[in-house]
Amino acid sequence: MLDAETGSVHEAGRGRALIGGSASLEAVSSSIALVANRRCNVLIEGETGTGKEVVAREIHRSGSRSRGPWVAVNCSAIPDALLEAELFGHVRGAFTGAVQARAGKFEAANHGTIFLDEVGDMPFAVQAKLLRVLQEKEVERLGGNERISLDVRVVAATNVNLRGRVKEGAFRQDLYYRLNVFQIVLPPLRDRREDIAALAHHFVAKICTNENLRPKELDASALEHLADHTWPGNVRELENVVEMAVILSGSRSSILTSDIRIARGPAREAWSEPPARAPIPSGGLDYQRALEAFEHDLLTQALARTRGNKTAAADLLRLKRTTLSARMRVLESRLPRLVA
């Protein structure tokens, strides 16, 4: 089975494999193996779309709690006023509409794993109660007095810098350390670009199977086009783009560059207004050299803004990385050296 967000392949009885051979993926895989059979809490950090829930599920699946329940809670998707009752349960009459008692997610996850996604968005008041639950290993339903013992493994995830939230006073420091016993940091796709081709091939195969289509292949130019993108939406974005490409390829067995449609956000659109006009001196100017100077300035700005990251600079200018590198070589032979 192929997981959409990380491109992880689950093979029954044969453990877990991550698609791609990057060192960062190997590190994630090793971390999962180290912590799966431990009782400690785990904090998974990573950008949106990197597959934090997939890794959390793998920790549960491959560990000693695999026969117990798996319960996932998206802390940012539940209104603040309801999150406490959702997590810890409530007794009858605890609040308006509580016509009967209800167990919370922690009770539902007893002897298994609870996954707290986007834990950084948890309200401060709920953080305090969560800290007590983690410390005492027991829970009190909202409005009740009975203490219910728990044996729950907590895996939390966030796409924000929790340490930074602690410094801002938006997240409890004691809760941060309680959750962050073992940390796994998921790399963004732009930092493991060598895995893009393998992921894309797997997504094509998966989509064709799910849609009962004849097998398709990505041609070399399409793969190069995918490799040139910085993927701000990470693996999730890659899968969406590949799915669109499979649809656009129609009855063809080969997916071409023209089938690859990568959406650009508002911040990445072309200029909303044209650049200021360059005045022509009374004595005229060298047209070609003026164009080269303008291009040189654009490339210098892009490289400075991205701290020398050519891939990010190319994406900023909506160029292929190979095109940017080629233009750099041409311009550096005629004008002052560009930012490296």
C-alpha positions as CSV (number, residue, x, y, z in Angstrom):
1,M,0.0,0.0,0.0
2,L,1.3,3.4,-1.0
3,D,0.8,6.3,1.5
4,A,-0.1,9.6,-0.2
5,E,1.8,12.0,1.9
6,T,5.3,10.5,2.4
7,G,5.3,7.9,-0.3
8,S,5.8,5.1,2.2
9,V,5.1,1.6,1.2
10,H,3.6,-0.8,3.7
11,E,4.2,-4.5,3.0
12,A,2.4,-7.0,5.2
13,G,4.9,-8.8,7.4
14,R,7.9,-7.2,5.7
15,G,8.2,-3.9,7.6
16,R,8.3,-0.5,6.0
17,A,10.1,1.0,3.1
18,L,10.4,4.7,2.2
19,I,10.4,5.6,-1.5
20,G,13.7,7.1,-2.4
21,G,17.3,6.8,-1.3
22,S,18.0,10.1,0.3
23,A,20.0,10.2,3.6
24,S,17.2,12.2,5.2
25,L,14.6,9.5,4.6
26,E,17.0,6.9,5.9
27,A,17.3,8.9,9.1
28,V,13.5,9.1,9.5
29,S,13.2,5.3,8.9
30,S,15.9,4.7,11.6
31,S,14.1,6.9,14.0
32,I,10.9,5.0,13.6
33,A,12.6,1.7,14.2
34,L,14.3,3.1,17.3
35,V,11.2,4.4,19.0
36,A,8.4,2.1,17.8
37,N,8.6,-0.3,20.8
38,R,9.3,2.4,23.4
39,R,6.7,3.9,25.7
40,C,7.9,7.5,25.4
41,N,6.0,10.3,23.8
42,V,7.1,11.4,20.3
43,L,6.9,14.8,18.7
44,I,7.0,14.9,14.9
45,E,7.8,18.3,13.3
46,G,7.6,19.1,9.6
47,E,5.9,21.3,7.0
48,T,2.4,20.7,5.8
49,G,2.2,17.8,3.4
50,T,5.4,16.0,4.5
51,G,3.5,13.1,6.0
52,K,3.5,13.5,9.7
53,E,0.4,11.4,10.3
54,V,1.8,8.6,8.0
55,V,4.9,8.5,10.2
56,A,2.8,8.5,13.4
57,R,0.7,5.6,12.0
58,E,3.9,3.7,11.2
59,I,5.2,4.1,14.8
60,H,1.9,2.6,16.0
61,R,1.8,-0.1,13.3
62,S,5.3,-1.3,13.8
63,G,5.4,-1.1,17.6
64,S,4.2,-3.1,20.5
65,R,0.8,-1.2,20.6
66,S,-0.2,-2.2,17.1
67,R,-3.0,-4.4,18.4
68,G,-4.4,-1.5,20.4
69,P,-6.6,1.3,19.1
70,W,-5.3,4.1,16.9
71,V,-7.0,7.5,17.5
72,A,-6.2,10.6,15.5
73,V,-7.3,14.1,16.6
74,N,-6.7,17.3,14.5
75,C,-6.4,19.9,17.2
76,S,-6.8,22.8,14.8
77,A,-10.1,21.4,13.3
78,I,-12.0,21.4,16.5
79,P,-13.4,24.6,18.0
80,D,-11.6,25.7,21.1
81,A,-14.8,25.4,23.2
82,L,-15.2,21.8,22.3
83,L,-11.7,20.5,22.2
84,E,-11.5,19.7,26.0
85,A,-14.6,17.6,25.9
86,E,-13.5,15.9,22.7
87,L,-10.2,14.9,24.2
88,F,-11.1,14.1,27.7
89,G,-14.8,13.3,27.5
90,H,-17.7,14.8,29.6
91,V,-20.4,13.7,32.0
92,R,-24.1,14.3,31.5
93,G,-25.1,18.0,32.0
94,A,-21.5,19.2,31.9
95,F,-22.6,21.9,29.4
96,T,-25.6,22.8,27.3
97,G,-26.3,19.9,24.9
98,A,-24.5,17.3,27.0
99,V,-27.6,15.0,27.3
100,Q,-25.5,11.9,28.1
101,A,-22.0,11.1,29.2
102,R,-19.4,10.5,26.6
103,A,-15.9,9.1,26.6
104,G,-13.1,11.3,25.2
105,K,-10.4,10.4,22.6
106,F,-7.9,9.6,25.3
107,E,-10.2,6.9,26.8
108,A,-10.9,5.6,23.2
109,A,-7.1,5.2,22.7
110,N,-6.5,3.3,25.9
111,H,-3.8,0.6,25.4
112,G,-3.1,2.1,22.0
113,T,-1.9,5.3,20.5
114,I,-3.4,8.8,20.3
115,F,-2.1,11.1,17.6
116,L,-2.5,14.8,18.3
117,D,-2.1,16.6,15.0
118,E,-1.3,20.4,14.9
119,V,-0.8,20.3,18.7
120,G,0.7,23.8,18.5
121,D,-2.8,25.2,17.8
122,M,-4.2,23.8,21.1
123,P,-5.7,26.5,23.4
124,F,-3.6,27.4,26.5
125,A,-6.3,26.2,28.9
126,V,-6.5,22.8,27.3
127,Q,-2.7,22.6,27.3
128,A,-2.7,22.7,31.1
129,K,-5.2,19.8,31.3
130,L,-3.2,17.8,28.8
131,L,-0.1,18.3,30.8
132,R,-1.8,16.9,33.9
133,V,-3.1,13.9,31.9
134,L,0.4,13.1,30.7
135,Q,1.9,13.5,34.2
136,E,-0.7,11.5,36.1
137,K,-1.7,9.0,33.4
138,E,-5.3,9.5,34.2
139,V,-8.2,11.6,33.0
140,E,-11.2,13.3,34.5
141,R,-14.2,13.9,32.2
142,L,-15.4,17.4,31.9
143,G,-17.8,18.1,34.7
144,G,-17.0,14.9,36.5
145,N,-14.8,13.8,39.5
146,E,-13.9,10.2,38.7
147,R,-10.3,9.6,37.7
148,I,-9.9,7.1,34.9
149,S,-6.5,5.4,34.6
150,L,-4.9,5.4,31.1
151,D,-2.2,3.5,29.3
152,V,-1.9,5.7,26.2
153,R,1.1,6.4,23.9
154,V,1.0,10.0,22.7
155,V,2.4,11.0,19.3
156,A,2.1,14.7,18.6
157,A,2.8,16.6,15.4
158,T,3.1,20.3,14.4
159,N,4.0,22.3,11.3
160,V,5.1,25.3,13.4
161,N,8.2,25.8,15.5
162,L,7.0,24.8,19.0
163,R,10.2,26.0,20.6
164,G,9.4,29.4,19.1
165,R,5.8,29.3,20.3
166,V,7.2,28.6,23.8
167,K,9.4,31.7,23.6
168,E,6.3,33.7,22.5
169,G,4.4,32.5,25.5
170,A,1.8,30.7,23.2
171,F,2.7,27.2,24.3
172,R,3.6,25.8,27.7
173,Q,7.2,25.0,28.1
174,D,6.5,22.2,30.5
175,L,4.1,20.6,28.0
176,Y,6.6,21.0,25.2
177,Y,9.3,19.0,27.1
178,R,6.7,16.4,28.1
179,L,5.7,15.9,24.4
180,N,9.2,16.2,23.0
181,V,10.8,13.2,24.6
182,F,11.8,11.8,21.2
183,Q,11.7,14.1,18.2
184,I,11.4,13.2,14.5
185,V,11.9,16.0,12.0
186,L,10.5,15.3,8.5
187,P,12.4,16.9,5.7
188,P,10.6,19.0,3.1
189,L,10.6,17.5,-0.4
190,R,12.9,20.3,-1.7
191,D,15.6,19.0,0.6
192,R,15.3,15.4,-0.8
193,R,14.9,16.2,-4.5
194,E,16.6,13.0,-5.4
195,D,13.5,11.2,-4.3
196,I,11.1,13.1,-6.6
197,A,11.4,10.7,-9.6
198,A,10.8,7.6,-7.5
199,L,7.8,9.2,-5.7
200,A,6.3,10.3,-9.0
201,H,6.6,6.9,-10.6
202,H,4.9,5.3,-7.6
203,F,2.1,7.8,-7.7
204,V,1.5,7.2,-11.4
205,A,1.3,3.4,-10.7
206,K,-1.0,3.9,-7.8
207,I,-3.4,6.2,-9.6
208,C,-3.5,4.0,-12.7
209,T,-4.3,1.0,-10.5
210,N,-7.0,2.9,-8.6
211,E,-8.6,4.2,-11.8
212,N,-8.3,0.9,-13.6
213,L,-6.1,2.5,-16.3
214,R,-3.4,0.9,-18.4
215,P,0.1,1.5,-17.0
216,K,1.6,4.9,-17.8
217,E,5.1,6.2,-17.7
218,L,6.6,9.7,-17.1
219,D,8.9,10.7,-19.9
220,A,12.3,12.2,-19.2
221,S,11.2,15.8,-19.9
222,A,8.3,15.5,-17.5
223,L,10.5,14.1,-14.8
224,E,12.9,17.0,-15.3
225,H,10.1,19.5,-15.0
226,L,9.0,17.9,-11.7
227,A,12.5,18.0,-10.4
228,D,12.8,21.7,-11.2
229,H,9.9,22.6,-8.8
230,T,10.5,23.4,-5.2
231,W,7.2,21.8,-4.0
232,P,6.0,24.1,-1.2
233,G,3.1,21.7,-0.7
234,N,5.6,18.8,-0.4
235,V,4.7,15.2,-1.2
236,R,1.0,15.9,-1.0
237,E,1.3,18.6,-3.7
238,L,3.4,16.2,-5.9
239,E,0.7,13.5,-5.7
240,N,-2.0,16.0,-6.7
241,V,0.1,17.2,-9.7
242,V,0.8,13.7,-10.8
243,E,-2.9,12.8,-10.6
244,M,-3.8,15.8,-12.7
245,A,-1.1,14.7,-15.2
246,V,-2.5,11.2,-15.5
247,I,-5.9,12.7,-16.3
248,L,-4.5,15.1,-18.9
249,S,-2.5,12.4,-20.6
250,G,-5.8,10.8,-21.7
251,S,-5.3,7.6,-23.7
252,R,-1.5,8.1,-24.1
253,S,0.8,5.7,-22.3
254,S,3.4,8.4,-21.8
255,I,3.0,11.5,-19.5
256,L,4.6,14.5,-21.1
257,T,5.7,17.9,-19.8
258,S,2.6,19.5,-21.2
259,D,0.6,17.3,-18.9
260,I,2.3,18.7,-15.8
261,R,0.3,21.6,-14.4
262,I,1.9,23.2,-11.3
263,A,-0.3,25.8,-9.6
264,R,1.3,29.1,-8.7
265,G,0.1,30.9,-5.6
266,P,-0.6,34.7,-5.6
267,A,2.9,35.4,-4.2
268,R,4.4,33.7,-7.1
269,E,2.5,35.4,-9.9
270,A,4.2,37.7,-12.4
271,W,4.5,41.4,-11.6
272,S,1.2,43.0,-10.8
273,E,2.5,46.0,-12.6
274,P,5.3,46.5,-15.1
275,P,8.8,47.5,-13.9
276,A,9.8,51.1,-14.2
277,R,11.0,52.1,-17.6
278,A,14.8,52.5,-18.1
279,P,15.6,55.9,-19.6
280,I,17.6,56.0,-22.8
281,P,20.6,58.3,-22.6
282,S,20.8,61.1,-25.2
283,G,23.8,59.4,-26.7
284,G,22.0,56.0,-27.0
285,L,22.9,52.7,-25.4
286,D,24.0,49.2,-26.2
287,Y,20.7,47.3,-26.3
288,Q,22.1,43.8,-25.7
289,R,24.3,45.0,-22.9
290,A,21.4,46.8,-21.2
291,L,19.3,43.6,-21.4
292,E,22.1,41.6,-19.9
293,A,22.6,44.1,-17.1
294,F,18.9,44.0,-16.3
295,E,18.9,40.2,-16.3
296,H,22.1,40.2,-14.2
297,D,20.3,42.4,-11.6
298,L,17.3,40.0,-11.5
299,L,19.4,37.0,-11.0
300,T,21.5,38.7,-8.3
301,Q,18.4,39.8,-6.4
302,A,16.9,36.3,-6.6
303,L,20.1,34.6,-5.4
304,A,20.5,37.1,-2.6
305,R,16.9,36.6,-1.4
306,T,17.3,32.8,-1.4
307,R,20.8,32.9,0.1
308,G,22.4,31.4,-2.9
309,N,19.9,28.5,-3.3
310,K,19.8,28.2,-7.1
311,T,16.7,25.9,-7.1
312,A,14.7,28.4,-5.0
313,A,16.0,31.4,-7.0
314,A,14.9,29.7,-10.3
315,D,11.4,29.0,-8.8
316,L,11.2,32.7,-7.7
317,L,11.9,33.8,-11.3
318,R,9.7,31.0,-12.8
319,L,12.7,29.5,-14.6
320,K,14.1,26.0,-14.7
321,R,17.1,25.5,-12.6
322,T,19.1,24.4,-15.6
323,T,18.1,27.6,-17.4
324,L,19.2,29.8,-14.5
325,S,22.5,28.0,-14.3
326,A,23.1,28.5,-18.0
327,R,22.3,32.2,-17.9
328,M,24.6,32.6,-14.9
329,R,27.5,31.1,-16.8
330,V,26.8,33.4,-19.8
331,L,26.5,36.6,-17.7
332,E,29.4,35.9,-15.4
333,S,31.7,35.8,-18.4
334,R,30.7,39.4,-19.3
335,L,29.6,41.1,-16.1
336,P,30.6,41.1,-12.4
337,R,30.2,37.8,-10.6
338,L,26.7,36.9,-9.5
339,V,25.9,36.1,-5.9
340,A,26.9,32.5,-5.2
